[in-house]
Amino acid sequence: MEVKVHKKGIIVIPAEVRRRLNIKEGSVVELEIEGDKIILKRKMTLLDAYGVDKEMGDSAVKELGKLRKEEVEKENSV
């Protein structure tokens, strides 16, 4: 798919792509550079992930809790 680069480097993501990837005004996308390629990826938020997969969600919450506990321990040891 081709898109045109406008002033200040602005590009428009075609409506079909935005619909398919659920990209709306205010959505965050990640930009990566690989060699001479630019890769845009929709960044999934916790709200996007809510209810997608209960087991995955439960493990994500446990992992976040573990990471937060490690941060607190690290802060308290300084």
N, C-alpha and C positions, 0 to 999 in steps of 0.2 A: 504494500500500500504506500502510495506517495503522499507526502504532505509538504506544504510550502512553508519556509521559514520567513516570518514577518519581522518587522522592526523589533529591535531589542532581543532577537532570538526566539520570539514567541512562535510556537507551533500549535495547531488546533488538532486535537485527537478526534478523529471522525466519530460521529454519533453511533454508528454500528459497533465500534470498538468500545466506546464508553458504556453502551447498554450491555454488551457481552461481559464486560469486566466490572460492571456496577460502579463505574466512576462517575461521581456527581460533583457539583460545585463544592469545593472545600475538601474533596478527597485528597489524600496524599499519595504521590507516586514516588518510587525510588528510581534514580537514574544511575546507571552503571556504564562504564566505558570498558569495552573489550577490544583492544586493537583499534581498528577504525570504525567500530560499531558503537552505537548508542542504544542501550537497552532500558526501556521504561517498564517498571513493574508496579502493579497496584499494591500498596502496602495494606495488609490486612490488620484491622484493629481488633481489640478484644470484643467490641460490639459486633463486628462482622462475624467473628468466630462463635458468638453465643449460640448455643443450640446446634451447631453443625455436627458435632460428634461428642456425646456425653463423656465417653471414656477419655477422649483426647482433651476435652475441657477440664475434666477432673485432674488429669495428670499435669496439665498446664498450670492449674491453680496450685497444686502441690509443689511444682517446680518454682513458681513465683514465690511461694512461702519460704521455700528452702533458700532461694537466692536472697530474699529480704532478711532472713535470719542471719545468713553469712555476713551481709552488709552491716547489720546491727552489731554483731560480734566484732567485726573489724573496726567499726567506729569506737566501740567501747574499749578496745585494746590499745588505742592510740593515746 
